[in-house]
Structure formats: C-alpha cells, structure tokens
Amino acid sequence: MSSRLAGAVTGVGAGAITLAVAEIGAALLARSGTQGGTASPLQAVAGAFVDRTPPWLKDFAIATFGTADKLVLLTGMAVVLTGICALIGIIGAPSPHRPAGRVGVGLALFAAVGAVGVLAVTTRPQFSAVDTLPTIVGTLVGLFALDQLWRRLTLASPASQGTSASQGTSASHGTSAFHDVSTPHGAGAASRRAVLAWGGGLTVLGAIGILAGQTLSRAAEVVMEARERLGILRVADPVTVPAAASQGVPGQAAYITPGDEFYRIDTAITVPQVDPDTWRLRVTGMVDEEIELTFQDLLDADLVEALVTLTCVSNTVGGHLVGNSVWTGLPIRDVLARAGVQDGADMVLSTSVDGFTAGTPLEAMTDDRNALIVIAQNGEPLLPEHGFPVRLVVPGLYGYVSATKWVTELKVTRFDQDEGYWTPRGWSALGPIKTASRIDVPRAGEPVNAGEVVIAGVAWAQHRGIERVEVRIGDGDWQEATLAQEPTIDSWRQWKLVWQAEPGESAVSVRATDATGEVQTDELARPAPNGASGWHTIDVRVEGS
C-alpha cells in the first residue's frame, strides 16, 4: 500500500475527529446556554468567509446557486479542508525513505489549521472566551490521534523493521530467525493496512460526530415547540385579499407567496434558532429613553397586518428573489415614538442575532408606510429561515437595508456615524426599490402553439405602485397589458396580455410604469451596488401553422 495514501488517510481521519469533537462540544455549549456567539468552527469559518466576500463573488454565487449558495459554500469548505488534512498527513507521515517523517512539521501545520478555526470563532458576534473551547479541545484530540497514527506508521516502515531485524540477527549469532526478508516487509504492509483501517475508521466516526453535533442542540426543538404553541395569529383588522388581485394564469406567480416557498438570502450560514422566551429587542442610540421589548410584549400589543412585497437587491432582471406575503407585526414608528427619537437622527441601524446590520432611513420607519416589527407571515409564526421569532419589514426598500431577520436591536443614529453590513462591502447606503417587471409565462425557450397565447407575469414598485405594464413582441409597438387589482401600492401586481402568435421565433419584452409616471428603464445594470435594472426579455418559439 502506498505510504502517501496511508499518510493522507491519517490526516483526513485526524481532521474528521477534530471537527467531530468541536461540533459536538459547540452543540453542548448551545444546549447548556453558556455559548456566547458561535462556537462551531465550521459555522465560524464560513461566516468569516461570507463577511469578506466581495460583491462580485456574492452576485456570482447567488446567480449560479440561488438559495443553495450556503450549502455549496459548506461543501466547498469540506472539500478544501479534506485536501489540507490529506496534505498534512502526507507531509508528516513516515515513509520507506524517511521513517521518522517530518512529524514536527506536520503536527505544527495541523495545529495551525486548528488555530485558524479558533481565530474565526473569536470574530463572530457576541463572542465569549468559552466559545473557543470546543475548537481547542478538538484540535488537541486531533493532534493526539495524528501522532498515534504516525507512530504506528513509523513502526510499520520497512527501514524501521529492517533495523530491528538486523539487531535481532546479530543478537542471535547467526540464527535464521530474521533471515526471511519477506517477513518484515509483509509485517510492514499489514501494519500499514491497520493504520489505513484506523484512519478510515476515524474518518467515518468523525463524520458521524459532525452530524451528531449539528443535531444535538435542543435549540431547534425549542423553536419548533414555540411555533406550535403560537399557532395561527389573528389581529383585530385582518387584511382581505380581493379575488381580483389574482388573474389565475397557470404558471404566473401566485399573488400570495407561501412562507415555505419564499426566497431566502442572508448572511447566516446556518439558520439561527432563537427561543422567543429569551429573545429581547433593545431600542438604543439617539433616543430619550432606551427601551427593551420581550416577545410577550409584542403579542400583547395592538398588532396589524400588511401586504408587502420583499425584494432582494441581488435579484437579477427577471429573477425570482422577490415574494409577496401578509405580514403581522407592530408598527416600528410606535416603538420609536415610545423611545423618543432625538433631533439630528436620520438612520436606524438594526442588528440581527448573527451580527448582520442594516441601515434604514429613519423617515421610512416613521412615516405612514407599514414598516413593521414582524412576528408572522401569512397568519402563521415566521419560519426560522425567515426570521423567527422577529424580523423587520419596510416597504419600498431592498432587504439589505431594511429586512433584518432575527432582529435584536434598533439603534437610532446617523448615516455619517454608522453603516450597515453591506455598505463597506461596496453596496449603496440607500436602497430604494427600482421599478421592475417579469415574464412568468411562457417560459424562456419554451415552444408554444400558434394562435392565442397568454403572456403573463408580475410587476412591482413598492410604496409607489404599478400604473401600467406594456409588452413588446419583436420590434413591434408596445401593447398595454391587462392589470389585476392592486390592493396596496406596497405589493406586486399581476398582469397579462393575449397575443395572436404566428409561427417563428420572437423576442418578448416587458416594461412597467409606476404610479408616479416613471417608466422602467431599459438601461442594463447588475445588482451591485443598488439593484439590477433593464427590461426582462425572453425568446419564444411559436410552432404550428
């Protein structure tokens, strides 16, 4: 068996057992309530990577992988870490030509990888020293395992066994006990196979331990139980969605987006599991009186419902990072009024439990729009991935400057004193929604039969409303589409156009005009730094005669 393969297996096995111990330790910390920030080295390293991701790479990841971007990141991390551990194993493990190997170098490199994990943990929000213990202990266990495996390889090396054989022959004054040269080599191969088995076993055990660590925490169970206790949330004046708001075209986006189909884009590597019984929202900064709200305070308040479409700034032209729901919550302006906003403030910096921050214009949270501290979506408690127990919803602004999930603080401040998470990373401090429209049916490249073809989709210009939607076939004139009823200017609007299609290839484009009279621009722009723009255009193949 190749000594390099044996070395690689020892490195991977030691790395796996290190992560297993660290992840189980992190889960136990979370379960005990003694964890300060993020104790999981996997989550910490991934979070630190996301924090330092340039805008172009973020756009690429979302455009390529969509809502699976975090799974791809974690998978990529696993592949890279496996490669690093394998390389360390090859460097430090003994071989036939160097029985002692470079054990010291290998162990130092392994310890350095562990130190990176510890450092990443210290960078996470709400860090406390105890958070480093799982990674430190895991690294020590991994170092011990690696050292023991390499000792076995040293004993298994032909050179080492050859030395023993020579000494044995000399001591026996010419007896034949070690004269069969196949004996030490055969024993060495068997020993290396044993090391391979040990390394492989540690890898499997480590993988099981990592999965156990991810499921050991009771936090998810607490959240599930809390959501079940809350049940359906009702308000005194519920939103009524008129039937005319939906045109019922097959394939057209439903007017109301179910929670489990709503897009998810955020900086959290794993979904935070926040117990509503311990959750608190602090209002701080430029206020007359700092206040703190519990989840029960929100339940006891006069909650309202609002229809609001949310849009991610990373949404490309014709993209699906947009959704419309009924949100239940407490008006933010009521909470700010209670705290007493001081003169000179122009921004509210909201902070998530995972450290994400969003800078929202104070005006957008204090005017007459339905800016809410939200606890429910479509009548049900928020799903954990959408911010349970509490998030923010502010009509008219992209999510990166307004829609903080798992929110824990509202700091009244100024734009010249504070900035949100994405601003220093190349995104605009202000993020007003751009007028946009999308073709849902027919699908791009989908063949349709000649004759009557329904073209349909949605358009949005939150807090301004949609006045008109037009469709153009090829180089023809713009044709006005039929609009569904618009219950509120804060939600999207369905549209459709009946087209008498003739055989051939046609480009179909759509544009919208908002209620202020501004026509959607045809100027193409990428999502960074403040939202994509351009007309959504698809190619349609008409078949038949």
LOVEXBA-246479 format. One record per residue (C-alpha): residue number from 1; residue in three letters; chain; x, y, z. Coordinates in nm, 3 decimals. Example, Ala and Ser with C-alpha at 12.3 -4.5 7.8 and 13.67 -1.06 7.14 Angstrom:
1_ALA_A_1.230_-0.450_0.780
2_SER_A_1.367_-0.106_0.714
***
This chain:
1_MET_A_0.000_0.000_0.000
2_SER_A_0.132_0.348_-0.086
3_SER_A_0.280_0.529_0.212
4_ARG_A_0.138_0.852_0.070
5_LEU_A_-0.211_0.708_0.074
6_ALA_A_-0.160_0.594_0.431
7_GLY_A_-0.039_0.941_0.527
8_ALA_A_-0.333_1.110_0.356
9_VAL_A_-0.578_0.883_0.538
10_THR_A_-0.420_0.961_0.874
11_GLY_A_-0.451_1.334_0.809
12_VAL_A_-0.814_1.314_0.698
13_GLY_A_-0.904_1.088_0.990
14_ALA_A_-0.745_1.325_1.242
15_GLY_A_-0.919_1.621_1.082
16_ALA_A_-1.257_1.445_1.093
17_ILE_A_-1.226_1.354_1.460
18_THR_A_-1.116_1.711_1.537
19_LEU_A_-1.428_1.855_1.376
20_ALA_A_-1.649_1.593_1.541
21_VAL_A_-1.525_1.680_1.889
22_ALA_A_-1.550_2.054_1.817
23_GLU_A_-1.902_2.037_1.669
24_ILE_A_-2.035_1.816_1.949
25_GLY_A_-1.875_2.048_2.204
26_ALA_A_-2.029_2.351_2.035
27_ALA_A_-2.371_2.183_2.038
28_LEU_A_-2.337_2.104_2.408
29_LEU_A_-2.245_2.466_2.480
30_ALA_A_-2.550_2.584_2.288
31_ARG_A_-2.769_2.333_2.468
32_SER_A_-2.642_2.447_2.808
33_GLY_A_-2.693_2.814_2.724
34_THR_A_-2.330_2.904_2.801
35_GLN_A_-2.236_2.978_2.440
36_GLY_A_-2.179_3.347_2.375
37_GLY_A_-2.157_3.372_1.997
38_THR_A_-2.069_3.094_1.752
39_ALA_A_-1.871_2.803_1.897
40_SER_A_-1.889_2.584_1.587
41_PRO_A_-1.564_2.616_1.388
42_LEU_A_-1.743_2.522_1.065
43_GLN_A_-2.000_2.798_1.108
44_ALA_A_-1.739_3.045_1.228
45_VAL_A_-1.503_2.995_0.932
46_ALA_A_-1.792_3.004_0.685
47_GLY_A_-1.930_3.319_0.848
48_ALA_A_-1.591_3.489_0.839
49_PHE_A_-1.562_3.400_0.470
50_VAL_A_-1.905_3.546_0.392
51_ASP_A_-1.814_3.864_0.581
52_ARG_A_-1.518_3.914_0.350
53_THR_A_-1.687_3.813_0.026
54_PRO_A_-1.658_4.085_-0.244
55_PRO_A_-1.983_4.196_-0.413
56_TRP_A_-1.897_4.036_-0.749
57_LEU_A_-1.845_3.696_-0.585
58_LYS_A_-2.170_3.729_-0.389
59_ASP_A_-2.359_3.810_-0.711
60_PHE_A_-2.198_3.513_-0.886
61_ALA_A_-2.285_3.274_-0.602
62_ILE_A_-2.649_3.382_-0.584
63_ALA_A_-2.692_3.389_-0.963
64_THR_A_-2.532_3.047_-1.003
65_PHE_A_-2.652_2.857_-0.698
66_GLY_A_-2.953_3.060_-0.582
67_THR_A_-3.070_2.976_-0.231
68_ALA_A_-2.831_2.676_-0.226
69_ASP_A_-2.531_2.910_-0.205
70_LYS_A_-2.460_2.828_0.161
71_LEU_A_-2.479_2.453_0.101
72_VAL_A_-2.229_2.496_-0.182
73_LEU_A_-2.003_2.701_0.047
74_LEU_A_-2.008_2.437_0.321
75_THR_A_-1.948_2.161_0.067
76_GLY_A_-1.657_2.355_-0.079
77_MET_A_-1.514_2.407_0.269
78_ALA_A_-1.536_2.034_0.337
79_VAL_A_-1.351_1.954_0.014
80_VAL_A_-1.078_2.212_0.083
81_LEU_A_-1.037_2.102_0.445
82_THR_A_-1.016_1.738_0.340
83_GLY_A_-0.743_1.828_0.092
84_ILE_A_-0.548_2.028_0.352
85_CYS_A_-0.565_1.747_0.609
86_ALA_A_-0.460_1.490_0.348
87_LEU_A_-0.162_1.706_0.251
88_ILE_A_-0.060_1.747_0.615
89_GLY_A_-0.082_1.370_0.655
90_ILE_A_0.144_1.315_0.355
91_ILE_A_0.397_1.573_0.477
92_GLY_A_0.423_1.444_0.832
93_ALA_A_0.376_1.069_0.794
94_PRO_A_0.677_0.836_0.779
95_SER_A_0.767_0.659_0.454
96_PRO_A_1.014_0.389_0.349
97_HIS_A_1.274_0.657_0.271
98_ARG_A_1.224_0.867_0.586
99_PRO_A_1.090_0.652_0.870
100_ALA_A_1.068_0.942_1.112
101_GLY_A_0.888_1.155_0.857
102_ARG_A_0.854_1.524_0.933
103_VAL_A_0.633_1.468_1.233
104_GLY_A_0.710_1.802_1.395
105_VAL_A_0.629_1.994_1.077
106_GLY_A_0.308_1.801_1.022
107_LEU_A_0.186_1.849_1.378
108_ALA_A_0.267_2.220_1.360
109_LEU_A_0.069_2.257_1.037
110_PHE_A_-0.226_2.070_1.187
111_ALA_A_-0.217_2.293_1.494
112_ALA_A_-0.209_2.599_1.266
113_VAL_A_-0.530_2.484_1.095
114_GLY_A_-0.690_2.449_1.437
115_ALA_A_-0.570_2.798_1.527
116_VAL_A_-0.747_2.936_1.219
117_GLY_A_-1.068_2.782_1.349
118_VAL_A_-1.016_2.938_1.692
119_LEU_A_-0.944_3.276_1.534
120_ALA_A_-1.260_3.254_1.323
121_VAL_A_-1.466_3.183_1.635
122_THR_A_-1.330_3.499_1.800
123_THR_A_-1.454_3.713_1.509
124_ARG_A_-1.819_3.616_1.543
125_PRO_A_-2.080_3.845_1.700
126_GLN_A_-2.137_3.816_2.077
127_PHE_A_-1.812_3.619_2.116
128_SER_A_-1.708_3.499_2.460
129_ALA_A_-1.391_3.312_2.555
130_VAL_A_-1.580_2.990_2.627
131_ASP_A_-1.672_2.969_2.258
132_THR_A_-1.312_2.874_2.172
133_LEU_A_-1.306_2.567_2.398
134_PRO_A_-1.468_2.318_2.156
135_THR_A_-1.220_2.401_1.878
136_ILE_A_-0.921_2.397_2.114
137_VAL_A_-1.019_2.061_2.265
138_GLY_A_-1.099_1.921_1.922
139_THR_A_-0.759_2.028_1.789
140_LEU_A_-0.578_1.866_2.083
141_VAL_A_-0.769_1.541_2.028
142_GLY_A_-0.683_1.556_1.658
143_LEU_A_-0.314_1.614_1.731
144_PHE_A_-0.308_1.316_1.966
145_ALA_A_-0.481_1.094_1.708
146_LEU_A_-0.244_1.208_1.434
147_ASP_A_0.063_1.145_1.649
148_GLN_A_-0.054_0.795_1.741
149_LEU_A_-0.129_0.706_1.380
150_TRP_A_0.212_0.828_1.267
151_ARG_A_0.382_0.626_1.541
152_ARG_A_0.213_0.316_1.403
153_LEU_A_0.332_0.406_1.054
154_THR_A_0.686_0.453_1.185
155_LEU_A_0.682_0.103_1.332
156_ALA_A_0.537_-0.026_1.005
157_SER_A_0.807_0.128_0.783
158_PRO_A_1.049_-0.124_0.619
159_ALA_A_1.354_0.074_0.730
160_SER_A_1.242_0.065_1.090
161_GLN_A_1.168_-0.307_1.078
162_GLY_A_1.488_-0.373_0.888
163_THR_A_1.686_-0.218_1.172
164_SER_A_1.505_-0.439_1.420
165_ALA_A_1.578_-0.744_1.207
166_SER_A_1.950_-0.667_1.185
167_GLN_A_1.971_-0.620_1.558
168_GLY_A_1.786_-0.946_1.613
169_THR_A_2.018_-1.139_1.381
170_SER_A_2.329_-1.004_1.546
171_ALA_A_2.199_-1.087_1.887
172_SER_A_2.125_-1.447_1.791
173_HIS_A_2.472_-1.503_1.647
174_GLY_A_2.366_-1.615_1.304
175_THR_A_2.036_-1.785_1.375
176_SER_A_1.776_-1.777_1.097
177_ALA_A_1.501_-1.606_1.291
178_PHE_A_1.510_-1.288_1.073
179_HIS_A_1.674_-1.424_0.762
180_ASP_A_1.346_-1.443_0.568
181_VAL_A_1.347_-1.087_0.430
182_SER_A_0.980_-1.117_0.334
183_THR_A_0.881_-1.122_0.698
184_PRO_A_0.949_-0.757_0.788
185_HIS_A_0.810_-0.631_0.458
186_GLY_A_0.494_-0.839_0.494
187_ALA_A_0.452_-0.724_0.851
188_GLY_A_0.503_-0.364_0.741
189_ALA_A_0.233_-0.389_0.476
190_ALA_A_-0.002_-0.544_0.728
191_SER_A_0.074_-0.268_0.976
192_ARG_A_0.011_-0.001_0.715
193_ARG_A_-0.320_-0.166_0.634
194_ALA_A_-0.404_-0.148_1.004
195_VAL_A_-0.320_0.223_1.003
196_LEU_A_-0.539_0.268_0.696
197_ALA_A_-0.822_0.094_0.880
198_TRP_A_-0.771_0.315_1.186
199_GLY_A_-0.760_0.631_0.975
200_GLY_A_-1.067_0.531_0.777
201_GLY_A_-1.247_0.442_1.096
202_LEU_A_-1.168_0.780_1.246
203_THR_A_-1.296_0.948_0.930
204_VAL_A_-1.628_0.764_0.949
205_LEU_A_-1.654_0.823_1.323
206_GLY_A_-1.572_1.188_1.270
207_ALA_A_-1.840_1.228_1.002
208_ILE_A_-2.096_1.072_1.235
209_GLY_A_-1.981_1.301_1.514
210_ILE_A_-2.012_1.611_1.296
211_LEU_A_-2.369_1.517_1.205
212_ALA_A_-2.444_1.444_1.570
213_GLY_A_-2.310_1.784_1.666
214_GLN_A_-2.539_1.951_1.414
215_THR_A_-2.845_1.773_1.555
216_LEU_A_-2.759_1.760_1.924
217_SER_A_-2.857_2.114_2.008
218_ARG_A_-3.202_2.146_2.160
219_ALA_A_-3.244_2.493_2.009
220_ALA_A_-3.432_2.371_1.702
221_GLU_A_-3.671_2.170_1.919
222_VAL_A_-3.740_2.475_2.137
223_VAL_A_-3.820_2.686_1.831
224_MET_A_-4.047_2.419_1.684
225_GLU_A_-4.238_2.384_2.010
226_ALA_A_-4.271_2.762_2.044
227_ARG_A_-4.413_2.797_1.692
228_GLU_A_-4.663_2.520_1.760
229_ARG_A_-4.779_2.691_2.080
230_LEU_A_-4.837_3.020_1.899
231_GLY_A_-5.049_2.865_1.626
232_ILE_A_-5.246_3.099_1.398
233_LEU_A_-5.204_3.465_1.489
234_ARG_A_-5.509_3.686_1.446
235_VAL_A_-5.547_4.063_1.453
236_ALA_A_-5.843_4.295_1.502
237_ASP_A_-5.834_4.426_1.144
238_PRO_A_-5.704_4.149_0.917
239_VAL_A_-5.600_4.205_0.557
240_THR_A_-5.851_4.085_0.299
241_VAL_A_-5.701_3.989_-0.035
242_PRO_A_-5.958_4.054_-0.311
243_ALA_A_-6.011_3.779_-0.565
244_ALA_A_-5.944_4.033_-0.842
245_ALA_A_-5.582_4.063_-0.723
246_SER_A_-5.514_3.729_-0.892
247_GLN_A_-5.557_3.662_-1.263
248_GLY_A_-5.530_3.286_-1.226
249_VAL_A_-5.299_3.229_-1.522
250_PRO_A_-5.126_2.888_-1.492
251_GLY_A_-4.755_2.942_-1.433
252_GLN_A_-4.796_3.302_-1.321
253_ALA_A_-4.654_3.374_-0.975
254_ALA_A_-4.928_3.340_-0.712
255_TYR_A_-5.033_3.673_-0.566
256_ILE_A_-4.952_3.548_-0.214
257_THR_A_-4.622_3.366_-0.175
258_PRO_A_-4.636_3.083_0.082
259_GLY_A_-4.374_3.103_0.356
260_ASP_A_-4.209_2.775_0.259
261_GLU_A_-4.169_2.900_-0.099
262_PHE_A_-4.041_3.246_-0.008
263_TYR_A_-3.685_3.321_-0.114
264_ARG_A_-3.411_3.317_0.149
265_ILE_A_-3.098_3.529_0.114
266_ASP_A_-2.899_3.627_0.425
267_THR_A_-2.552_3.606_0.578
268_ALA_A_-2.632_3.327_0.826
269_ILE_A_-2.450_3.004_0.742
270_THR_A_-2.694_2.800_0.950
271_VAL_A_-3.039_2.923_1.046
272_PRO_A_-3.033_3.082_1.394
273_GLN_A_-3.262_2.904_1.639
274_VAL_A_-3.386_3.177_1.872
275_ASP_A_-3.602_3.097_2.174
276_PRO_A_-3.882_3.356_2.188
277_ASP_A_-3.888_3.331_2.568
278_THR_A_-3.534_3.467_2.591
279_TRP_A_-3.549_3.698_2.287
280_ARG_A_-3.522_4.071_2.351
281_LEU_A_-3.537_4.380_2.127
282_ARG_A_-3.344_4.681_2.253
283_VAL_A_-3.403_5.033_2.123
284_THR_A_-3.086_5.236_2.176
285_GLY_A_-2.886_5.531_2.043
286_MET_A_-3.027_5.878_1.991
287_VAL_A_-3.341_5.830_2.198
288_ASP_A_-3.477_5.994_2.511
289_GLU_A_-3.524_5.659_2.681
290_GLU_A_-3.374_5.323_2.589
291_ILE_A_-3.636_5.050_2.598
292_GLU_A_-3.642_4.672_2.580
293_LEU_A_-3.923_4.459_2.443
294_THR_A_-3.995_4.091_2.502
295_PHE_A_-4.179_3.862_2.264
296_GLN_A_-4.475_3.866_2.501
297_ASP_A_-4.478_4.247_2.477
298_LEU_A_-4.532_4.211_2.104
299_LEU_A_-4.808_3.955_2.149
300_ASP_A_-4.985_4.188_2.393
301_ALA_A_-4.960_4.489_2.160
302_ASP_A_-5.213_4.606_1.901
303_LEU_A_-5.075_4.414_1.605
304_VAL_A_-5.159_4.498_1.245
305_GLU_A_-5.139_4.317_0.912
306_ALA_A_-4.992_4.449_0.588
307_LEU_A_-4.947_4.322_0.234
308_VAL_A_-4.584_4.384_0.139
309_THR_A_-4.362_4.256_-0.139
310_LEU_A_-4.000_4.199_-0.039
311_THR_A_-3.718_4.211_-0.294
312_CYS_A_-3.354_4.113_-0.258
313_VAL_A_-3.104_4.360_-0.403
314_SER_A_-2.926_4.061_-0.559
315_ASN_A_-3.229_3.985_-0.776
316_THR_A_-3.132_3.991_-1.142
317_VAL_A_-3.357_4.114_-1.423
318_GLY_A_-3.636_3.857_-1.447
319_GLY_A_-3.515_3.688_-1.128
320_HIS_A_-3.718_3.523_-0.854
321_LEU_A_-3.565_3.671_-0.538
322_VAL_A_-3.892_3.851_-0.471
323_GLY_A_-4.211_3.747_-0.293
324_ASN_A_-4.538_3.887_-0.162
325_SER_A_-4.697_3.800_0.173
326_VAL_A_-4.924_3.923_0.450
327_TRP_A_-4.706_4.028_0.744
328_THR_A_-4.825_4.063_1.103
329_GLY_A_-4.647_4.290_1.346
330_LEU_A_-4.615_4.608_1.545
331_PRO_A_-4.556_4.938_1.362
332_ILE_A_-4.195_5.044_1.413
333_ARG_A_-4.299_5.407_1.440
334_ASP_A_-4.496_5.326_1.758
335_VAL_A_-4.190_5.176_1.924
336_LEU_A_-3.966_5.465_1.818
337_ALA_A_-4.223_5.716_1.941
338_ARG_A_-4.223_5.547_2.280
339_ALA_A_-3.844_5.571_2.299
340_GLY_A_-3.844_5.934_2.181
341_VAL_A_-3.624_5.999_1.878
342_GLN_A_-3.383_6.288_1.927
343_ASP_A_-3.320_6.568_1.678
344_GLY_A_-3.047_6.506_1.422
345_ALA_A_-3.105_6.132_1.381
346_ASP_A_-3.160_6.011_1.025
347_MET_A_-3.097_5.636_1.037
348_VAL_A_-3.198_5.325_1.229
349_LEU_A_-2.931_5.056_1.244
350_SER_A_-3.096_4.720_1.303
351_THR_A_-2.888_4.427_1.425
352_SER_A_-2.950_4.055_1.388
353_VAL_A_-2.859_3.783_1.635
354_ASP_A_-2.595_3.667_1.383
355_GLY_A_-2.432_4.012_1.367
356_PHE_A_-2.583_4.132_1.039
357_THR_A_-2.679_4.500_1.037
358_ALA_A_-2.897_4.712_0.809
359_GLY_A_-2.904_5.091_0.790
360_THR_A_-3.257_5.216_0.721
361_PRO_A_-3.358_5.580_0.669
362_LEU_A_-3.539_5.695_0.983
363_GLU_A_-3.809_5.851_0.766
364_ALA_A_-3.902_5.511_0.621
365_MET_A_-3.968_5.381_0.971
366_THR_A_-4.164_5.679_1.099
367_ASP_A_-4.384_5.787_0.805
368_ASP_A_-4.724_5.635_0.724
369_ARG_A_-4.597_5.325_0.545
370_ASN_A_-4.641_4.982_0.704
371_ALA_A_-4.290_4.939_0.843
372_LEU_A_-4.332_4.656_1.092
373_ILE_A_-4.162_4.456_1.364
374_VAL_A_-4.295_4.127_1.228
375_ILE_A_-4.384_3.805_1.410
376_ALA_A_-4.597_3.625_1.148
377_GLN_A_-4.616_3.562_0.774
378_ASN_A_-4.950_3.478_0.613
379_GLY_A_-5.106_3.434_0.957
380_GLU_A_-4.851_3.183_1.087
381_PRO_A_-4.545_3.238_1.307
382_LEU_A_-4.238_3.314_1.099
383_LEU_A_-4.040_3.014_0.982
384_PRO_A_-3.691_3.002_1.138
385_GLU_A_-3.531_3.065_0.796
386_HIS_A_-3.742_3.378_0.757
387_GLY_A_-3.654_3.529_1.093
388_PHE_A_-3.843_3.358_1.376
389_PRO_A_-3.925_3.491_1.623
390_VAL_A_-3.899_3.850_1.497
391_ARG_A_-3.786_4.032_1.183
392_LEU_A_-3.835_4.369_1.014
393_VAL_A_-4.033_4.453_0.701
394_VAL_A_-4.012_4.801_0.547
395_PRO_A_-4.199_4.865_0.218
396_GLY_A_-4.012_5.039_-0.064
397_LEU_A_-3.658_4.934_0.029
398_TYR_A_-3.442_4.640_-0.072
399_GLY_A_-3.394_4.385_0.203
400_TYR_A_-3.025_4.456_0.257
401_VAL_A_-3.111_4.796_0.408
402_SER_A_-3.434_4.709_0.584
403_ALA_A_-3.545_4.347_0.626
404_THR_A_-3.329_4.234_0.918
405_LYS_A_-3.417_3.883_1.036
406_TRP_A_-3.375_3.757_1.394
407_VAL_A_-3.356_4.125_1.492
408_THR_A_-3.232_4.211_1.842
409_GLU_A_-3.157_4.585_1.837
410_LEU_A_-3.276_4.909_1.679
411_LYS_A_-3.014_5.179_1.719
412_VAL_A_-3.128_5.530_1.629
413_THR_A_-2.825_5.701_1.478
414_ARG_A_-2.691_5.886_1.173
415_PHE_A_-2.561_5.775_0.834
416_ASP_A_-2.241_5.972_0.893
417_GLN_A_-2.178_5.778_1.215
418_ASP_A_-2.284_5.420_1.138
419_GLU_A_-2.323_5.193_0.837
420_GLY_A_-2.495_4.866_0.760
421_TYR_A_-2.324_4.535_0.690
422_TRP_A_-2.313_4.567_0.310
423_THR_A_-2.215_4.934_0.279
424_PRO_A_-1.839_4.888_0.340
425_ARG_A_-1.855_4.592_0.104
426_GLY_A_-1.938_4.804_-0.199
427_TRP_A_-2.317_4.841_-0.181
428_SER_A_-2.505_5.170_-0.159
429_ALA_A_-2.604_5.303_0.182
430_LEU_A_-2.954_5.371_0.048
431_GLY_A_-3.153_5.104_-0.132
432_PRO_A_-3.487_5.226_-0.271
433_ILE_A_-3.671_4.970_-0.482
434_LYS_A_-3.641_5.013_-0.859
435_THR_A_-3.949_4.963_-1.077
436_ALA_A_-3.932_4.613_-1.223
437_SER_A_-4.139_4.360_-1.415
438_ARG_A_-4.105_3.994_-1.503
439_ILE_A_-4.246_3.750_-1.758
440_ASP_A_-4.357_3.426_-1.591
441_VAL_A_-4.534_3.260_-1.886
442_PRO_A_-4.443_3.140_-2.134
443_ARG_A_-4.104_3.024_-2.011
444_ALA_A_-3.794_3.134_-2.197
445_GLY_A_-3.726_2.894_-2.485
446_GLU_A_-4.050_2.707_-2.425
447_PRO_A_-4.234_2.623_-2.750
448_VAL_A_-4.593_2.744_-2.782
449_ASN_A_-4.859_2.673_-3.040
450_ALA_A_-4.958_2.934_-3.294
451_GLY_A_-5.275_3.122_-3.218
452_GLU_A_-5.387_3.271_-2.891
453_VAL_A_-5.102_3.277_-2.637
454_VAL_A_-5.127_3.430_-2.291
455_ILE_A_-4.820_3.623_-2.177
456_ALA_A_-4.832_3.694_-1.803
457_GLY_A_-4.620_3.792_-1.507
458_VAL_A_-4.580_4.036_-1.220
459_ALA_A_-4.451_4.391_-1.176
460_TRP_A_-4.351_4.580_-0.863
461_ALA_A_-4.261_4.928_-0.744
462_GLN_A_-4.319_4.906_-0.370
463_HIS_A_-4.462_5.212_-0.198
464_ARG_A_-4.525_5.378_-0.535
465_GLY_A_-4.747_5.122_-0.704
466_ILE_A_-4.778_5.000_-1.063
467_GLU_A_-4.980_5.217_-1.304
468_ARG_A_-4.918_5.037_-1.634
469_VAL_A_-4.745_4.733_-1.783
470_GLU_A_-4.657_4.705_-2.152
471_VAL_A_-4.540_4.415_-2.366
472_ARG_A_-4.350_4.426_-2.694
473_ILE_A_-4.327_4.142_-2.944
474_GLY_A_-4.011_4.159_-3.152
475_ASP_A_-3.964_4.511_-3.291
476_GLY_A_-4.335_4.590_-3.277
477_ASP_A_-4.516_4.855_-3.079
478_TRP_A_-4.564_4.839_-2.705
479_GLN_A_-4.902_4.690_-2.613
480_GLU_A_-5.070_4.765_-2.282
481_ALA_A_-5.134_4.461_-2.066
482_THR_A_-5.439_4.395_-1.851
483_LEU_A_-5.365_4.454_-1.483
484_ALA_A_-5.507_4.271_-1.184
485_GLN_A_-5.647_4.473_-0.896
486_GLU_A_-5.386_4.641_-0.676
487_PRO_A_-5.491_4.611_-0.308
488_THR_A_-5.195_4.820_-0.196
489_ILE_A_-4.907_5.010_-0.351
490_ASP_A_-4.669_4.806_-0.135
491_SER_A_-4.729_4.476_-0.315
492_TRP_A_-4.662_4.348_-0.664
493_ARG_A_-4.925_4.349_-0.936
494_GLN_A_-5.014_4.072_-1.176
495_TRP_A_-5.052_4.144_-1.548
496_LYS_A_-5.137_3.953_-1.867
497_LEU_A_-5.161_4.007_-2.242
498_VAL_A_-5.327_3.785_-2.504
499_TRP_A_-5.104_3.752_-2.812
500_GLN_A_-5.207_3.619_-3.151
501_ALA_A_-4.886_3.431_-3.215
502_GLU_A_-4.761_3.335_-3.560
503_PRO_A_-4.503_3.062_-3.630
504_GLY_A_-4.140_3.158_-3.584
505_GLU_A_-3.901_3.296_-3.323
506_SER_A_-3.996_3.610_-3.133
507_ALA_A_-3.837_3.815_-2.857
508_VAL_A_-4.089_3.920_-2.593
509_SER_A_-4.009_4.214_-2.363
510_VAL_A_-4.194_4.376_-2.073
511_ARG_A_-4.171_4.711_-1.901
512_ALA_A_-4.370_4.877_-1.622
513_THR_A_-4.463_5.233_-1.528
514_ASP_A_-4.504_5.321_-1.162
515_ALA_A_-4.778_5.542_-1.017
516_THR_A_-4.553_5.849_-1.032
517_GLY_A_-4.534_5.812_-1.412
518_GLU_A_-4.174_5.691_-1.421
519_VAL_A_-4.117_5.426_-1.687
520_GLN_A_-3.894_5.131_-1.607
521_THR_A_-3.553_5.197_-1.760
522_ASP_A_-3.407_4.979_-2.033
523_GLU_A_-3.055_5.053_-1.911
524_LEU_A_-2.897_4.726_-1.806
525_ALA_A_-2.736_4.727_-1.462
526_ARG_A_-2.606_4.449_-1.242
527_PRO_A_-2.739_4.409_-0.886
528_ALA_A_-2.439_4.585_-0.728
529_PRO_A_-2.436_4.847_-0.593
530_ASN_A_-2.809_4.927_-0.562
531_GLY_A_-3.019_4.684_-0.764
532_ALA_A_-3.043_4.548_-1.118
533_SER_A_-3.229_4.726_-1.397
534_GLY_A_-3.336_4.660_-1.756
535_TRP_A_-3.630_4.507_-1.941
536_HIS_A_-3.694_4.137_-1.897
537_THR_A_-3.680_3.979_-2.242
538_ILE_A_-3.731_3.616_-2.341
539_ASP_A_-3.717_3.425_-2.668
540_VAL_A_-4.033_3.237_-2.762
541_ARG_A_-4.059_2.971_-3.033
542_VAL_A_-4.404_2.952_-3.194
543_GLU_A_-4.487_2.622_-3.365
544_GLY_A_-4.769_2.516_-3.594
545_SER_A_-4.950_2.698_-3.870
***
